Amino acid sequence: GAPKQLQVILARGVPSVVAILRGMLYVRGGHWNASGEGFRSECAERLRQPRELLDRMLGYAEAKRARKDEVRRDYLEILTWLEQMTLEVDRWTTEEHK
């Protein structure tokens, strides 16, 4: 897709990703209702999520502009990250039912 469209998709997807991360924090006994830096730190530490990628993703919601090549790279990296998160949650639910 065109970088401008990808940037819009990333920006509009941030609330959904944040909701997923909050749910993951809740399940793992983390501070799911933290905000700002506390939320970012909690995700990085308790969920072992890549802080740099999380910061870049949240930057799209803050209307930070990115270069065309950065948008394409971020889009692909964030999609891969989301897939990894779903696999991680699948592992959690599989472990609980053993």
PyMOL commands that place a pseudoatom at each C-alpha (Angstrom):
pseudoatom trace, name=CA, resn=GLY, resi=1, chain=A, elem=C, hetatm=0, pos=[0.000, 0.000, 0.000]
pseudoatom trace, name=CA, resn=ALA, resi=2, chain=A, elem=C, hetatm=0, pos=[0.866, 3.641, -0.233]
pseudoatom trace, name=CA, resn=PRO, resi=3, chain=A, elem=C, hetatm=0, pos=[2.791, 4.960, 2.773]
pseudoatom trace, name=CA, resn=LYS, resi=4, chain=A, elem=C, hetatm=0, pos=[0.106, 7.540, 3.585]
pseudoatom trace, name=CA, resn=GLN, resi=5, chain=A, elem=C, hetatm=0, pos=[-2.567, 4.838, 3.699]
pseudoatom trace, name=CA, resn=LEU, resi=6, chain=A, elem=C, hetatm=0, pos=[-0.351, 2.561, 5.781]
pseudoatom trace, name=CA, resn=GLN, resi=7, chain=A, elem=C, hetatm=0, pos=[0.259, 5.405, 8.220]
pseudoatom trace, name=CA, resn=VAL, resi=8, chain=A, elem=C, hetatm=0, pos=[-3.510, 5.919, 8.608]
pseudoatom trace, name=CA, resn=ILE, resi=9, chain=A, elem=C, hetatm=0, pos=[-4.012, 2.183, 9.193]
pseudoatom trace, name=CA, resn=LEU, resi=10, chain=A, elem=C, hetatm=0, pos=[-1.288, 2.142, 11.845]
pseudoatom trace, name=CA, resn=ALA, resi=11, chain=A, elem=C, hetatm=0, pos=[-2.675, 5.224, 13.593]
pseudoatom trace, name=CA, resn=ARG, resi=12, chain=A, elem=C, hetatm=0, pos=[-6.235, 3.885, 13.645]
pseudoatom trace, name=CA, resn=GLY, resi=13, chain=A, elem=C, hetatm=0, pos=[-5.094, 0.470, 14.833]
pseudoatom trace, name=CA, resn=VAL, resi=14, chain=A, elem=C, hetatm=0, pos=[-3.290, 1.765, 17.916]
pseudoatom trace, name=CA, resn=PRO, resi=15, chain=A, elem=C, hetatm=0, pos=[-6.356, 1.744, 20.239]
pseudoatom trace, name=CA, resn=SER, resi=16, chain=A, elem=C, hetatm=0, pos=[-7.051, -1.895, 19.372]
pseudoatom trace, name=CA, resn=VAL, resi=17, chain=A, elem=C, hetatm=0, pos=[-3.453, -2.942, 19.976]
pseudoatom trace, name=CA, resn=VAL, resi=18, chain=A, elem=C, hetatm=0, pos=[-3.410, -1.047, 23.274]
pseudoatom trace, name=CA, resn=ALA, resi=19, chain=A, elem=C, hetatm=0, pos=[-6.604, -2.871, 24.318]
pseudoatom trace, name=CA, resn=ILE, resi=20, chain=A, elem=C, hetatm=0, pos=[-5.003, -6.227, 23.486]
pseudoatom trace, name=CA, resn=LEU, resi=21, chain=A, elem=C, hetatm=0, pos=[-1.881, -5.330, 25.463]
pseudoatom trace, name=CA, resn=ARG, resi=22, chain=A, elem=C, hetatm=0, pos=[-4.008, -4.222, 28.427]
pseudoatom trace, name=CA, resn=GLY, resi=23, chain=A, elem=C, hetatm=0, pos=[-5.812, -7.558, 28.322]
pseudoatom trace, name=CA, resn=MET, resi=24, chain=A, elem=C, hetatm=0, pos=[-2.510, -9.392, 28.241]
pseudoatom trace, name=CA, resn=LEU, resi=25, chain=A, elem=C, hetatm=0, pos=[-1.267, -7.359, 31.214]
pseudoatom trace, name=CA, resn=TYR, resi=26, chain=A, elem=C, hetatm=0, pos=[-4.460, -8.126, 33.128]
pseudoatom trace, name=CA, resn=VAL, resi=27, chain=A, elem=C, hetatm=0, pos=[-4.100, -11.870, 32.519]
pseudoatom trace, name=CA, resn=ARG, resi=28, chain=A, elem=C, hetatm=0, pos=[-0.456, -11.737, 33.597]
pseudoatom trace, name=CA, resn=GLY, resi=29, chain=A, elem=C, hetatm=0, pos=[-1.217, -9.734, 36.763]
pseudoatom trace, name=CA, resn=GLY, resi=30, chain=A, elem=C, hetatm=0, pos=[0.373, -6.547, 35.483]
pseudoatom trace, name=CA, resn=HIS, resi=31, chain=A, elem=C, hetatm=0, pos=[-0.686, -2.942, 35.859]
pseudoatom trace, name=CA, resn=TRP, resi=32, chain=A, elem=C, hetatm=0, pos=[-3.148, -3.046, 32.984]
pseudoatom trace, name=CA, resn=ASN, resi=33, chain=A, elem=C, hetatm=0, pos=[-4.553, 0.400, 33.741]
pseudoatom trace, name=CA, resn=ALA, resi=34, chain=A, elem=C, hetatm=0, pos=[-1.181, 2.173, 33.694]
pseudoatom trace, name=CA, resn=SER, resi=35, chain=A, elem=C, hetatm=0, pos=[-0.797, 5.009, 31.227]
pseudoatom trace, name=CA, resn=GLY, resi=36, chain=A, elem=C, hetatm=0, pos=[2.001, 6.733, 29.373]
pseudoatom trace, name=CA, resn=GLU, resi=37, chain=A, elem=C, hetatm=0, pos=[5.479, 5.668, 30.375]
pseudoatom trace, name=CA, resn=GLY, resi=38, chain=A, elem=C, hetatm=0, pos=[4.133, 3.259, 32.989]
pseudoatom trace, name=CA, resn=PHE, resi=39, chain=A, elem=C, hetatm=0, pos=[2.124, 1.388, 30.360]
pseudoatom trace, name=CA, resn=ARG, resi=40, chain=A, elem=C, hetatm=0, pos=[5.052, 1.214, 27.968]
pseudoatom trace, name=CA, resn=SER, resi=41, chain=A, elem=C, hetatm=0, pos=[7.396, -0.026, 30.690]
pseudoatom trace, name=CA, resn=GLU, resi=42, chain=A, elem=C, hetatm=0, pos=[4.896, -2.592, 31.932]
pseudoatom trace, name=CA, resn=CYS, resi=43, chain=A, elem=C, hetatm=0, pos=[4.450, -3.990, 28.413]
pseudoatom trace, name=CA, resn=ALA, resi=44, chain=A, elem=C, hetatm=0, pos=[8.198, -4.145, 27.848]
pseudoatom trace, name=CA, resn=GLU, resi=45, chain=A, elem=C, hetatm=0, pos=[9.005, -5.711, 31.210]
pseudoatom trace, name=CA, resn=ARG, resi=46, chain=A, elem=C, hetatm=0, pos=[6.080, -7.941, 32.139]
pseudoatom trace, name=CA, resn=LEU, resi=47, chain=A, elem=C, hetatm=0, pos=[5.044, -8.969, 28.634]
pseudoatom trace, name=CA, resn=ARG, resi=48, chain=A, elem=C, hetatm=0, pos=[8.546, -8.839, 27.153]
pseudoatom trace, name=CA, resn=GLN, resi=49, chain=A, elem=C, hetatm=0, pos=[7.316, -6.768, 24.249]
pseudoatom trace, name=CA, resn=PRO, resi=50, chain=A, elem=C, hetatm=0, pos=[9.871, -4.874, 22.141]
pseudoatom trace, name=CA, resn=ARG, resi=51, chain=A, elem=C, hetatm=0, pos=[9.926, -1.369, 23.612]
pseudoatom trace, name=CA, resn=GLU, resi=52, chain=A, elem=C, hetatm=0, pos=[11.282, 0.321, 20.479]
pseudoatom trace, name=CA, resn=LEU, resi=53, chain=A, elem=C, hetatm=0, pos=[8.547, -1.167, 18.292]
pseudoatom trace, name=CA, resn=LEU, resi=54, chain=A, elem=C, hetatm=0, pos=[5.889, -0.302, 20.859]
pseudoatom trace, name=CA, resn=ASP, resi=55, chain=A, elem=C, hetatm=0, pos=[7.125, 3.302, 20.933]
pseudoatom trace, name=CA, resn=ARG, resi=56, chain=A, elem=C, hetatm=0, pos=[7.089, 3.522, 17.140]
pseudoatom trace, name=CA, resn=MET, resi=57, chain=A, elem=C, hetatm=0, pos=[3.570, 2.109, 16.961]
pseudoatom trace, name=CA, resn=LEU, resi=58, chain=A, elem=C, hetatm=0, pos=[2.236, 4.488, 19.604]
pseudoatom trace, name=CA, resn=GLY, resi=59, chain=A, elem=C, hetatm=0, pos=[3.929, 7.350, 17.749]
pseudoatom trace, name=CA, resn=TYR, resi=60, chain=A, elem=C, hetatm=0, pos=[1.493, 6.872, 14.866]
pseudoatom trace, name=CA, resn=ALA, resi=61, chain=A, elem=C, hetatm=0, pos=[-1.403, 7.631, 17.215]
pseudoatom trace, name=CA, resn=GLU, resi=62, chain=A, elem=C, hetatm=0, pos=[0.404, 10.776, 18.305]
pseudoatom trace, name=CA, resn=ALA, resi=63, chain=A, elem=C, hetatm=0, pos=[0.408, 11.919, 14.649]
pseudoatom trace, name=CA, resn=LYS, resi=64, chain=A, elem=C, hetatm=0, pos=[4.170, 11.772, 14.334]
pseudoatom trace, name=CA, resn=ARG, resi=65, chain=A, elem=C, hetatm=0, pos=[5.139, 11.718, 10.707]
pseudoatom trace, name=CA, resn=ALA, resi=66, chain=A, elem=C, hetatm=0, pos=[7.470, 9.100, 9.382]
pseudoatom trace, name=CA, resn=ARG, resi=67, chain=A, elem=C, hetatm=0, pos=[9.413, 8.759, 6.145]
pseudoatom trace, name=CA, resn=LYS, resi=68, chain=A, elem=C, hetatm=0, pos=[7.901, 6.541, 3.455]
pseudoatom trace, name=CA, resn=ASP, resi=69, chain=A, elem=C, hetatm=0, pos=[10.476, 3.789, 3.936]
pseudoatom trace, name=CA, resn=GLU, resi=70, chain=A, elem=C, hetatm=0, pos=[9.944, 3.894, 7.719]
pseudoatom trace, name=CA, resn=VAL, resi=71, chain=A, elem=C, hetatm=0, pos=[6.177, 3.529, 7.342]
pseudoatom trace, name=CA, resn=ARG, resi=72, chain=A, elem=C, hetatm=0, pos=[6.527, 0.453, 5.148]
pseudoatom trace, name=CA, resn=ARG, resi=73, chain=A, elem=C, hetatm=0, pos=[9.096, -1.083, 7.512]
pseudoatom trace, name=CA, resn=ASP, resi=74, chain=A, elem=C, hetatm=0, pos=[7.016, -0.308, 10.596]
pseudoatom trace, name=CA, resn=TYR, resi=75, chain=A, elem=C, hetatm=0, pos=[3.855, -1.693, 9.030]
pseudoatom trace, name=CA, resn=LEU, resi=76, chain=A, elem=C, hetatm=0, pos=[5.505, -5.021, 8.259]
pseudoatom trace, name=CA, resn=GLU, resi=77, chain=A, elem=C, hetatm=0, pos=[7.252, -5.217, 11.635]
pseudoatom trace, name=CA, resn=ILE, resi=78, chain=A, elem=C, hetatm=0, pos=[4.060, -4.370, 13.541]
pseudoatom trace, name=CA, resn=LEU, resi=79, chain=A, elem=C, hetatm=0, pos=[2.058, -7.007, 11.635]
pseudoatom trace, name=CA, resn=THR, resi=80, chain=A, elem=C, hetatm=0, pos=[4.703, -9.604, 12.471]
pseudoatom trace, name=CA, resn=TRP, resi=81, chain=A, elem=C, hetatm=0, pos=[4.701, -8.460, 16.103]
pseudoatom trace, name=CA, resn=LEU, resi=82, chain=A, elem=C, hetatm=0, pos=[0.895, -8.771, 16.299]
pseudoatom trace, name=CA, resn=GLU, resi=83, chain=A, elem=C, hetatm=0, pos=[1.093, -12.292, 14.951]
pseudoatom trace, name=CA, resn=GLN, resi=84, chain=A, elem=C, hetatm=0, pos=[3.721, -13.154, 17.568]
pseudoatom trace, name=CA, resn=MET, resi=85, chain=A, elem=C, hetatm=0, pos=[1.497, -11.699, 20.305]
pseudoatom trace, name=CA, resn=THR, resi=86, chain=A, elem=C, hetatm=0, pos=[-1.426, -13.896, 19.248]
pseudoatom trace, name=CA, resn=LEU, resi=87, chain=A, elem=C, hetatm=0, pos=[0.822, -16.955, 19.271]
pseudoatom trace, name=CA, resn=GLU, resi=88, chain=A, elem=C, hetatm=0, pos=[2.016, -16.027, 22.766]
pseudoatom trace, name=CA, resn=VAL, resi=89, chain=A, elem=C, hetatm=0, pos=[-1.562, -15.749, 24.049]
pseudoatom trace, name=CA, resn=ASP, resi=90, chain=A, elem=C, hetatm=0, pos=[-2.340, -19.108, 22.421]
pseudoatom trace, name=CA, resn=ARG, resi=91, chain=A, elem=C, hetatm=0, pos=[0.574, -20.603, 24.387]
pseudoatom trace, name=CA, resn=TRP, resi=92, chain=A, elem=C, hetatm=0, pos=[-0.806, -19.126, 27.616]
pseudoatom trace, name=CA, resn=THR, resi=93, chain=A, elem=C, hetatm=0, pos=[-4.230, -20.644, 27.040]
pseudoatom trace, name=CA, resn=THR, resi=94, chain=A, elem=C, hetatm=0, pos=[-2.710, -23.989, 26.033]
pseudoatom trace, name=CA, resn=GLU, resi=95, chain=A, elem=C, hetatm=0, pos=[-0.606, -24.042, 29.229]
pseudoatom trace, name=CA, resn=GLU, resi=96, chain=A, elem=C, hetatm=0, pos=[-3.691, -23.352, 31.362]
pseudoatom trace, name=CA, resn=HIS, resi=97, chain=A, elem=C, hetatm=0, pos=[-5.564, -26.332, 29.916]
pseudoatom trace, name=CA, resn=LYS, resi=98, chain=A, elem=C, hetatm=0, pos=[-2.790, -28.895, 30.451]
for i in range(1, 98): cmd.bond("trace and resi %d" % i, "trace and resi %d" % (i + 1))
show_as sticks, trace
zoom trace
